[in-house]
Amino acid sequence: MTAVRRIREVAKAALPRAVGERLPAAPPQEVGELLHDKRFQRAVADAAVEQGRPEEEVWSEVKGYLHEMSAAHDDRASQGWARMGDWFLRAYDVLVDEEQMHQLRKVDRTHSLALAFSHRSYLDGMVIPNALSSRRFSPTYTFGGANLNLPLIGSVASRTGLIFIRRSTQEIPVYRLALRSYIRQMVANKRNMAWSIEGGRTRTGKLRPPVHGILKYLTDTVDGEDAPDVQVVPVSVVYDQLHEVSLMTEESRGASKTPEDWRWLVRFARLQRKRMGRAYLTVGEPFSLRERMDELAAEGVTGHQAVERVALDISHRLNRATPVTVTAIVSLALLGADRALTVDEVLDTVEPLAAYIDARHWPVAGAADLRDRSTIRRALAELAQSGVLTAYDGGSEPVWKIGDDQHLVAAFYRNTVIHILVERAIGELALLTVSELEPDADLPAGGALQVGWEEAKRMRDLLKFEFFFPSRAGFEDDLRTELQLLVGEDVTDMTPDRARELLVSARPHLAHLVLRPFLDAYLVLADRLADHGDSPVEDDELLADSLAVGQQWALQRRVASAESISLELFRTALALARHKGLLEGGDGAGSAREAFAAELREAVRRVNIVGEIATDVAPSIHPEVHPVRTR
């Protein structure tokens, strides 16, 4: 059966009667209740006065928006949609932590659940509802982009709890009023809701910065003594591999995004014929949204700042809930080597990583043994089968390497676990900074170790648009734990010689594996920005210039890996430059931009030193003894 026929047959089965027949005229429960709600009626009247428009005109507009976004749960449609979801997911075995689900069902009995999920694939919108409905959870209403509201399929989807919403609503105040009120009514009716906290799919594999729109409406809903509460539930979905990653990485190199239409849907469905391993659904620690808002208010944090803090709470919990996949660890090993490795060499690289993951008690997807030879070999074979790796077995033993133009794909898989390694990598740079101190250096009150802390905090500020870090105090506490794991002892004092000894002997070394791709990308953009002197710079022009020059640097091996040549990474670097006030131009802008580029060259130099230590190329880490060429 072709993909087109399969999709159409499921749609026909789910619709009330004949395809094309209009849906029942009666509005879903929440819309009907809203239209008769006195509070909502006053809000519409106030909006009409505020905008200087006739109230009847505003009512007509708001009813249209409510009809557009409204959803229901029809048994027949939901059953057909679940079958189609299973068919779309035929490339995967979906693994769910049943104990987590058992505990969450207890919460579901008494609370409305706000399921904030990570978004790596269009398939997330099928994995999560199917997993919940098959375990007899209350019906889940999932927010999705209006771009997915395709003819016929959109009609079916809205009857299975899918709420289509517009992405850009800044200029549509009546739409925002309708959506805010609709969400409030859903919570009042104890509905379960799911949405992507990132607002869209990640293009890099790691969690994107949170988007606050739906969360803001939820926090408004729980505000007040008699307001209903919701339990916020972080939900992570991660995959061994994804068919759509190659398309997303092409976009990172400047390709246009494929529009979501019927042809796109058919192509996407056909891709799922090829097996891609497992999908893993895990649940983070739920929390009461009202209690969290009350805690923040007691700390004096209110309004938008409180919403931002809650969004960061969710993102941190999502990261903690995301398991380590074998695919991610193998990709990390091969990206770091950037050459062909035997299976023994991959195992040698993975062994200290596995020990570190065990020490930090991070979950491993499917309870896989990262030290098991057959497990690693199977991951290598699967990555080679999908074209991410190339394999050569014409010599004495097989070797694997990242395929041509596949570095961004491998980086996507590695980045699903990169958040667990960042603070360790920064800890290595802190030790390196201490090791490079001169014997007669003028030290701050905290001694040599304080210099290391300051370097770590500087790196935190440099990468704060890329990763989720705790507060400065929490970051220092976490870093002490990381250093204790790294050196095997409590860190209270440090000398340059001791720091040098500990860094050389530590395993694993991660700074070059984790931080170098991002710092290399930042350096490309900083270099192009500095080239403009004091002149103002247009965002698109700077990004295009960075992409072109970055490709040149990759060919010249002035950056360590082609994965750094990515619009996604350049955009984050651009956000950092804007935060530093470096884009507007004017007197002194050129000097500030040169200083920014110099800061990044120094960061890259330090990361390269750790990389040389890791490969035993440079046993001495004093730059004056072993000069390092900045790439």
SVG drawing of the C-alpha trace seen along z (x, -y; Angstrom):
<svg xmlns="http://www.w3.org/2000/svg" viewBox="-24 -57 84 66">
<polyline fill="none" stroke="black" stroke-width="0.4" points="0.0,0.0 1.4,-3.4 1.9,-6.1 -0.8,-8.3 -3.4,-5.5 -2.5,-4.6 -2.9,-8.2 -6.1,-8.7 -7.7,-5.5 -6.9,-6.3 -8.3,-9.8 -11.5,-8.4 -11.9,-6.0 -11.5,-8.7 -13.9,-11.3 -17.5,-11.1 -19.0,-10.0 -17.9,-10.7 -14.6,-12.4 -15.3,-16.1 -18.5,-16.1 -18.6,-19.0 -17.8,-18.3 -20.7,-18.7 -21.7,-22.3 -21.7,-22.1 -18.5,-23.6 -16.2,-21.6 -17.0,-21.9 -14.3,-24.6 -15.4,-26.9 -19.1,-26.6 -18.3,-27.4 -16.1,-30.3 -18.8,-31.9 -21.1,-32.0 -18.5,-32.9 -19.1,-36.4 -15.4,-36.9 -14.6,-36.2 -17.4,-38.4 -16.1,-41.3 -12.6,-40.7 -13.9,-40.8 -15.8,-44.0 -12.7,-45.6 -10.7,-44.6 -13.2,-46.3 -13.0,-49.5 -9.2,-49.4 -8.9,-48.9 -11.7,-51.4 -13.7,-48.8 -17.3,-47.7 -17.8,-44.9 -19.7,-42.8 -16.7,-42.9 -14.3,-41.8 -16.7,-39.0 -16.8,-37.7 -13.0,-37.7 -12.6,-35.9 -15.1,-33.3 -13.2,-32.6 -10.0,-32.1 -11.6,-29.8 -13.0,-27.7 -9.6,-27.6 -7.8,-26.4 -10.5,-24.3 -10.0,-20.6 -12.0,-17.6 -11.4,-13.9 -13.6,-11.8 -13.3,-8.1 -13.4,-6.9 -11.0,-9.6 -8.6,-9.0 -8.5,-5.3 -7.8,-5.8 -5.2,-8.5 -3.4,-6.2 -3.2,-3.5 -1.8,-6.0 0.7,-7.1 1.8,-3.5 2.3,-3.2 4.4,-6.4 6.5,-5.0 7.1,-1.7 10.8,-2.7 11.2,-2.4 10.6,-0.3 9.2,-2.8 10.6,-2.2 8.8,-3.8 9.8,-3.7 6.8,-1.9 7.6,-2.8 7.7,-6.5 4.4,-6.1 2.9,-4.3 3.8,-7.2 2.6,-9.8 -0.8,-8.1 -1.4,-8.7 -0.9,-12.4 -3.1,-12.3 -6.0,-11.1 -6.1,-14.3 -4.5,-17.0 -4.4,-18.6 -1.0,-17.7 1.0,-20.3 3.4,-18.1 6.4,-20.1 8.3,-18.0 11.6,-18.3 11.2,-18.5 13.6,-16.6 11.1,-15.2 7.7,-15.6 7.2,-12.1 7.2,-13.5 3.5,-14.4 2.7,-10.7 5.0,-9.1 3.7,-11.0 -0.1,-10.8 0.1,-7.1 2.2,-6.2 -0.3,-8.0 -3.5,-6.8 -2.4,-3.2 -1.7,-3.4 -5.2,-4.8 -4.2,-8.4 -6.8,-11.1 -7.1,-12.5 -4.2,-14.7 -4.5,-18.0 -1.3,-18.7 -0.4,-22.2 1.0,-22.1 1.9,-24.7 -0.8,-25.9 1.6,-25.0 0.7,-21.4 -3.0,-21.9 -3.1,-20.2 -6.4,-19.7 -8.3,-16.5 -5.6,-15.4 -6.0,-18.6 -9.7,-18.0 -9.0,-14.5 -6.2,-15.7 -8.3,-18.4 -10.7,-15.6 -7.9,-13.7 -6.9,-16.6 -4.4,-18.4 -4.7,-22.2 -3.3,-24.2 -2.0,-27.6 -0.2,-30.3 3.4,-31.0 3.5,-34.7 0.8,-36.6 2.4,-39.8 0.2,-41.9 -3.0,-40.0 -4.1,-40.9 -7.6,-39.3 -5.9,-36.0 -3.8,-36.2 -6.9,-36.9 -8.7,-33.9 -5.7,-31.5 -5.1,-32.7 -8.8,-32.2 -9.0,-28.8 -6.0,-27.6 -7.6,-28.9 -10.8,-27.0 -8.9,-23.8 -7.1,-24.0 -10.4,-24.7 -11.8,-21.5 -8.7,-19.6 -7.6,-18.8 -4.1,-17.4 -2.1,-19.6 1.2,-19.0 3.5,-21.4 7.1,-21.9 8.9,-24.1 11.3,-24.9 8.6,-26.1 10.0,-24.1 12.3,-21.2 16.0,-21.5 18.3,-21.7 21.4,-20.8 20.2,-17.9 20.5,-19.8 17.7,-21.5 16.8,-25.0 16.1,-28.0 12.6,-27.9 9.7,-29.8 7.4,-31.4 4.1,-31.9 2.0,-28.9 3.8,-28.8 2.9,-32.5 -0.8,-31.7 -0.5,-28.7 1.1,-30.9 -1.7,-33.5 -4.2,-30.7 -2.9,-29.5 -2.6,-33.0 -5.0,-33.8 -6.3,-32.1 -9.1,-30.2 -7.2,-29.5 -6.8,-25.9 -3.4,-24.3 -1.5,-22.2 1.3,-19.8 4.1,-20.6 5.7,-17.4 8.9,-17.5 8.8,-14.7 11.9,-13.8 11.8,-11.9 15.1,-10.9 15.9,-8.6 18.7,-6.3 18.6,-8.0 16.2,-10.2 15.5,-10.3 14.8,-14.0 18.2,-15.0 19.8,-15.2 17.2,-17.8 17.7,-19.8 21.4,-19.9 21.0,-21.0 19.0,-24.0 21.9,-24.7 24.1,-25.0 21.8,-27.6 19.2,-25.4 15.5,-26.6 13.1,-24.7 10.8,-22.4 7.2,-23.6 4.8,-21.3 2.2,-20.2 0.8,-16.9 3.9,-16.1 6.0,-16.7 3.8,-14.4 4.0,-11.6 7.8,-11.9 8.0,-11.9 5.8,-8.8 7.9,-6.9 11.1,-7.6 9.8,-5.7 9.9,-2.4 13.6,-2.1 14.3,-0.9 16.1,-3.4 16.3,-1.7 14.5,-2.8 12.7,-5.9 12.9,-6.5 10.3,-8.3 11.2,-9.3 9.5,-11.6 11.2,-14.2 10.2,-15.2 6.7,-16.9 6.1,-20.0 3.1,-22.2 3.1,-25.3 1.2,-27.3 3.5,-26.4 6.5,-27.3 5.1,-30.7 4.4,-31.3 8.0,-30.4 9.3,-32.8 6.9,-35.5 8.3,-35.1 11.8,-35.6 10.6,-38.8 10.6,-37.3 7.4,-38.1 6.0,-38.8 8.1,-37.9 11.1,-37.1 9.1,-34.4 8.0,-32.9 11.6,-32.8 12.7,-31.0 10.0,-28.4 11.0,-27.8 14.6,-27.3 13.4,-24.9 11.6,-22.9 14.6,-22.9 16.9,-21.7 14.5,-18.9 14.2,-17.9 18.0,-17.6 18.2,-15.5 15.5,-13.2 17.1,-12.7 19.0,-9.4 22.4,-8.7 22.1,-6.8 24.8,-4.5 24.5,-6.5 25.4,-9.7 28.4,-8.3 29.8,-6.6 29.2,-9.9 31.1,-11.8 34.0,-9.4 34.3,-9.6 33.7,-13.4 36.5,-13.9 38.9,-11.7 37.9,-13.0 39.7,-10.0 38.9,-6.3 38.9,-4.2 38.8,-0.5 36.2,0.8 38.9,1.2 39.8,-2.5 36.2,-3.5 35.9,-1.3 39.0,-2.9 37.5,-6.4 34.1,-5.3 35.5,-3.6 36.3,-6.7 33.1,-8.3 31.1,-5.3 32.9,-5.5 32.0,-9.2 28.4,-8.6 28.2,-5.9 29.7,-8.2 27.2,-11.0 24.3,-8.5 23.1,-9.6 20.5,-7.2 21.5,-5.2 18.8,-4.6 17.5,-1.0 19.9,-0.2 22.6,0.4 26.1,1.3 28.4,-1.3 31.4,0.9 30.0,3.9 31.8,4.6 28.8,6.0 26.7,3.0 29.3,0.5 29.8,2.6 26.1,2.7 25.8,-1.1 28.7,-1.5 27.0,0.8 23.7,-1.0 25.3,-4.4 27.2,-3.1 24.0,-1.6 22.3,-5.0 25.3,-6.7 26.4,-8.8 29.6,-6.7 31.7,-5.1 33.2,-1.7 36.4,-0.2 37.1,3.5 39.7,4.2 42.6,4.1 43.6,6.2 40.5,5.0 37.5,2.8 37.6,-0.9 34.8,-3.6 34.9,-7.3 32.4,-10.2 31.1,-10.2 31.6,-13.1 29.2,-16.0 27.9,-14.0 29.6,-15.9 26.5,-17.9 24.3,-14.8 26.7,-13.0 26.9,-16.2 23.1,-16.2 23.2,-12.8 26.1,-13.7 24.4,-16.9 21.5,-14.9 23.8,-14.2 26.2,-17.2 24.5,-18.9 25.9,-16.3 29.4,-17.0 29.7,-20.8 30.5,-21.5 33.2,-18.8 34.7,-20.3 34.7,-23.8 36.4,-22.3 39.2,-21.1 39.8,-24.6 39.8,-25.9 42.6,-23.5 44.5,-24.4 44.2,-28.1 45.7,-27.4 48.5,-25.3 49.6,-28.2 50.1,-30.7 53.6,-32.0 55.3,-31.1 55.4,-34.8 51.9,-35.7 49.9,-38.2 47.1,-36.0 43.7,-37.1 42.6,-36.4 41.4,-32.9 44.8,-31.9 45.4,-30.0 42.2,-28.1 40.2,-31.4 41.8,-32.1 40.4,-28.8 36.9,-29.7 37.0,-33.0 38.0,-31.3 35.1,-28.9 32.6,-31.7 34.0,-33.5 33.4,-30.4 29.9,-30.2 29.1,-33.7 30.6,-33.0 28.4,-29.9 25.3,-31.0 23.2,-31.3 24.2,-27.8 23.7,-25.8 21.5,-25.9 23.6,-26.8 22.5,-27.1 22.9,-30.4 26.4,-31.5 26.4,-30.1 24.9,-26.8 27.4,-26.7 30.4,-27.0 28.9,-24.2 28.4,-22.0 31.9,-22.8 33.4,-21.7 31.6,-18.4 32.9,-18.0 36.5,-18.8 36.2,-16.3 35.2,-13.6 37.9,-14.8 40.8,-14.7 39.5,-12.2 39.7,-14.5 38.1,-17.5 39.5,-20.6 40.3,-23.3 43.6,-24.6 45.7,-24.3 49.2,-25.1 50.1,-25.3 52.3,-22.2 49.5,-20.2 46.9,-21.5 49.2,-20.4 49.7,-16.9 46.0,-16.4 44.9,-17.6 47.4,-15.4 46.4,-12.3 42.6,-12.9 40.3,-10.7 38.3,-11.4 39.3,-14.7 36.2,-16.4 36.9,-20.1 38.0,-19.5 35.1,-17.0 32.4,-19.2 33.4,-22.9 35.6,-23.2 32.8,-22.9 30.9,-25.8 34.0,-28.0 35.3,-27.4 31.9,-28.6 31.9,-31.6 35.4,-32.5 34.4,-32.4 31.6,-34.9 33.7,-37.1 36.4,-37.2 33.9,-38.4 32.4,-40.9 35.8,-42.3 36.5,-42.7 33.8,-45.4 35.7,-47.7 33.4,-50.4 30.7,-50.0 27.2,-48.7 26.4,-45.1 23.3,-43.5 22.4,-40.2 21.8,-38.3 24.9,-39.7 27.1,-38.7 25.5,-35.2 26.1,-34.7 29.7,-35.9 30.3,-33.6 28.9,-30.6 31.1,-31.4 34.3,-32.1 33.6,-29.2 33.5,-26.8 36.9,-28.2 38.3,-27.7 37.0,-24.1 38.7,-23.3 41.9,-24.9 41.5,-23.0 41.5,-26.3 38.5,-24.9 38.7,-21.4 35.6,-20.0 33.0,-20.8 30.3,-20.6 31.2,-24.1 30.0,-25.5 26.4,-25.8 23.9,-28.6 22.4,-27.4 25.7,-27.9 26.4,-31.2 23.0,-32.5 23.8,-31.7 27.1,-33.5 25.2,-36.4 22.9,-36.5 26.0,-36.7 27.5,-39.5 24.2,-41.4 24.1,-40.9 27.6,-42.4 26.5,-45.4 28.8,-44.6 26.5,-44.9 25.5,-48.5 28.8,-50.0 30.2,-53.4 33.3,-54.8 35.2,-52.0 33.1,-49.2 36.0,-47.9 38.2,-47.7 35.5,-45.9 35.0,-43.5 38.7,-42.7 38.7,-42.1 35.8,-39.6 37.6,-37.8 40.8,-37.7 38.8,-36.3 37.6,-33.5 41.0,-32.8 42.3,-32.3 39.4,-30.0 40.1,-27.9 43.8,-27.8 43.1,-26.4 40.6,-23.8 43.2,-22.7 45.7,-22.2 43.3,-19.9 42.8,-18.0 46.6,-17.5 46.8,-16.3 44.0,-13.8 45.9,-12.3 49.3,-12.5 50.7,-14.7 51.7,-17.4 52.9,-16.1 53.8,-19.6 51.0,-22.1 53.0,-25.3 52.4,-27.3 55.9,-28.7 57.3,-25.2 54.9,-23.7 53.4,-26.6 49.9,-25.8 48.8,-27.3 45.4,-28.8 43.3,-27.2"/>
</svg>
